[in-house]
Amino acid sequence: MGYDVGMNGVENINSLLEGLPPAYRAEALDFIEFLSKKARHDRDDLSDADWSAFSIENALRDLEDEADIYSEADIKERWR
């Protein structure tokens, strides 16, 4: 797909977003935020430590919202 990346590109993005359900819009926003931070990294040449922190932050985002699939009894190990 070839999209105009100028001002019409923004309009194209808005048009596509309007057709998405809210959950997909949130996912698209997450991706746009990722691209924005990546562009800042590329532009500002952030340190490797900053980039690593950003990568870990994004890898672990939303984990606290996930349902627990195991109880403490499932993971508890007894030591003698």
Secondary structure by P-SEA (a helix, b strand, c coil): ccccccaaaaaaaaaaaaaccaaaaaaaaaaaaaaaaaaaaaaacccaaaaaaaaaaaaacccccccccccccccccccc
